[in-house]
């Protein structure tokens, strides 16, 4: 007969094994649930206007969007339900006007300022659109835009406010100058001191950047996406072809860390010699077919999302493209993926692309999306949706 003590010990060991197994399984399930994210459409609205409207920024204190009416060149303030609550036109000559160029950047600044960035100047207005600051900036090349292309970020150092401005904030550098300067200089931010107007170039490519690995250029792929995290005093930047998100400390703009990116599919093409014509087949191939990081957003609480284009083969492009319906792969949600980063690490699974254009982050893990225009009829409104990042 076996010793009762040994039987008791064996019984407890079995119980402990079962408990540990259940605990492990429950832990795995809990972990999986924590990492299972979805982007869910939770709301929508439309902005009634005779022409298309762009929304560039959102102010959670005033609870309004800042937008732009493309044909009228009006700056719009829009309520959360899509009502235009204020419409001003600052284009033209005269006191407080910013001239005849269209803005390339538009956004909220500190203390409820409205920041308007032009190819050669930056204006900051108070909420009554009275000029607070006006500074001329040296731009390497004039660029024209029908509507603002993004919002200029700001940060503080001591008693000074700085803006990060410049055309290559919004456009790939090779759209601006097709030479060595376009490769090595225009990818930088221009840091503008809002008090003094002083400007200097900051945040060049890092030494290990893919753009520094060759004497050639990645035509149409020398853009970036970025944001400033005011709570953490950090600037986050991702270049079109980077395999990492770079995090810089503010106000020093020193690289503090990087977050690796793993793409499930990232089809790229070789760079081309500087000076290659935009009409060259290899240059067009880069612009049409190559994968690229597109948009990086901060949802708060150290949660980032990155939308990227997977890239496609020449055969795939040819099968989808026609004169009647030109195929633009970078806007095809079927070829887009969305990555999630939490506390400095990438969540394993990817999300599918969303039908529409991701515009900007909103409070409570929400994202504003501009819906596609109906090309068959002339619409006198612009539709927007709000998605929320949720966990199961």
KASULWO-V754408 format. One record per residue. PHI is phi as a letter, one per 30 degrees, with the letter a starting at -180 (none if undefined). PSI is psi as a letter, one per 30 degrees, with the letter a starting at -180 (NA if undefined). OMEGA is omega in degrees with one decimal (999 if undefined). Layout:
PHI PSI OMEGA
PHI PSI OMEGA
This chain:
none k -177.7
d l 178.9
d k 178.9
e e -179.2
d e 179.1
d e 177.7
d e 179.9
d e 179.1
d e 179.7
d e 180.0
d e 179.4
d e 178.0
d e 176.9
d e 179.4
d e -179.9
d e 179.1
d e 178.5
d e -179.4
d e -179.8
d e 179.2
d e 178.6
d e -179.8
d e -179.9
d e -179.5
d e 178.9
d e 179.1
d e 178.9
d e 179.8
d e 179.6
d e -179.6
d e 179.9
d e 179.7
d e -179.7
d f -175.6
c g -178.8
c j -176.9
c l 173.8
b k 170.1
c j -173.9
c k 174.8
d k -175.1
c f -176.4
a l 175.7
a l 174.7
a l 175.6
b l 177.4
c j -178.8
d j 179.2
a k -177.0
d f 179.2
b l -177.1
d k -178.3
b k 171.6
c k 171.1
c k -175.0
c f -172.8
a l 179.2
b k 177.4
c j -177.0
d f 178.1
d e 178.6
d f -179.7
h h 177.4
b l 171.2
c l 172.8
c k -174.7
b a -175.8
b k 175.2
d j -165.0
d e -175.8
d e -178.5
d f -176.5
h h 177.8
c k 167.8
d k -175.3
c k 166.6
c k -167.5
b k 179.1
d l -178.6
d f 177.7
c g 173.6
j g 179.8
d k 175.7
d j -176.2
c f 179.1
a k 179.9
b k 179.5
b k 176.9
b j -176.7
c g -178.8
d k 177.6
j a -178.3
c l 177.7
k l -178.3
e k 177.2
i f -179.5
d l -176.9
c g 175.1
j a -172.1
c g 174.1
d k 172.0
d k 176.6
d k 170.3
c f 177.0
b k -179.4
a k 179.8
a l 175.2
d k 174.4
c a 178.6
d l 175.5
h h 175.2
i g 174.0
d l 172.0
c k -176.5
c k 176.2
c j 178.1
c k 178.9
c l -180.0
e e -175.6
b g -175.4
a l 172.8
b k 176.2
c k 167.5
b k -178.4
c l 167.9
d a -174.7
d f 174.8
c g 179.1
i h 168.4
c k -173.2
d k 172.6
c e 177.5
b k 173.4
b j -178.0
b k 171.8
d k 177.2
b k 178.1
d j 178.2
c k -178.4
d e 177.4
a k 174.2
d k 174.3
b k 178.8
c k 178.4
b k 175.9
d f -178.7
b l 178.4
e k -174.8
c f -178.8
a a -179.5
b k -178.8
d k -178.5
d l 179.1
b l 172.2
a l -176.1
c k 170.6
b j -173.9
h b -179.3
c g -174.9
c k 173.8
c k 178.7
c k 171.5
c k 170.2
c j -172.2
b l 176.8
k k -175.4
d e -178.7
d f 167.3
d f -170.2
c f -177.4
b l 172.8
d k -174.4
e e -176.7
d f 170.8
d f -170.8
c e 177.1
b k -173.3
c h -179.9
a a -177.2
d e 178.9
d e 177.4
d e 179.1
d e -166.4
c f -174.0
c e -167.8
d f 176.0
d f -177.8
d l 164.9
d l 166.0
c k 178.7
c j -178.1
c k 173.5
d j -174.6
d f 179.0
d e -174.8
c f -175.7
i g -179.6
d k -178.2
b k 172.0
b l -179.6
d k -178.0
b l 175.5
h i 173.2
d l 173.5
e k 174.2
d l -175.2
e e -177.7
c g -178.9
d k 176.7
e f -178.5
d f 176.6
c g -176.6
d f -176.8
b l 173.3
d f 178.9
d a -179.7
b l 173.7
c i -175.2
e k 178.2
i g -178.1
b g -178.5
c h 175.6
c a -178.7
a l 171.1
b k -170.0
a l 171.8
a l 172.9
c k 175.0
c j -175.0
d e -178.9
d e -178.2
c f -177.6
h h -178.4
b l 170.8
c k 177.4
c k -175.9
b k 169.3
b k 175.6
d l -176.4
e e -173.9
c g -178.0
d l 172.4
c g 177.2
a l 172.1
c k -178.3
c k -178.0
c k -179.1
c k 174.8
d k 172.9
c k 5.5
d g -173.5
d f -175.4
h h 177.0
c k -178.7
d k -178.1
c e -179.9
a l 175.2
b l 179.2
c j -178.8
d k 177.5
c k 173.4
c j 176.5
c k 177.0
d e 176.8
b k -179.9
a i -174.5
d j -178.0
c l -177.9
b l -175.2
d l 175.3
d l -177.7
b l -179.7
d k 174.7
e k -179.1
j f 177.7
d k -179.0
d k 176.9
d f -179.1
d f 177.3
d k -175.2
e e -179.3
d e 176.0
d e 178.8
d e 178.5
d e 177.4
e e -176.7
d e -175.4
d e -164.0
c f -170.7
d k 173.1
d l 176.6
a k 168.0
d k -172.3
c e -172.8
b k 179.1
c k -178.0
b k 175.1
c j 178.3
c f -178.4
j l 179.6
h h 178.4
h h 175.5
c j 178.7
c l 168.6
b k -179.7
b k 173.3
c k 176.5
b l 175.4
c k -173.0
d f -170.9
i l -178.9
b l 177.9
d l 176.6
d e -179.4
d e 178.5
d e 178.9
d e -178.0
d e -178.6
d f -176.4
c f -173.6
c k 173.7
a l 179.2
d e -179.2
d e -178.5
b i 178.6
e k -176.7
c k 178.0
c j -173.0
e e -176.1
d f 177.9
c g -179.5
d j -176.6
d f 177.4
d f 179.1
c g 176.5
c l 175.2
b l 178.6
b k 178.8
c k 179.9
c k 177.8
b k -178.0
b k 178.5
h h 174.8
i g 179.9
b k 179.9
d k 172.1
d k -168.9
d e -172.6
d l 178.1
c l 173.1
c l 176.8
d l 177.3
d l -179.0
c k 177.6
d j -176.1
k a -176.8
c k 175.9
d k -172.3
c e -175.7
a l 177.8
d l 177.5
b l 178.3
e l 175.7
i h 175.6
i h -178.8
c l 180.0
b k 175.3
d k -179.1
b k 173.9
d k -177.9
d l -178.0
d k 176.7
d k 174.0
d j -174.2
d f -176.9
d f 178.5
b l 178.9
d j -177.1
c k 177.4
c h 177.0
a l 175.4
b k -175.2
c k 177.2
b k 175.0
b l 175.1
c k 176.3
c l 177.4
b k 175.8
d j -176.3
b l 176.0
c k 177.3
d NA 999
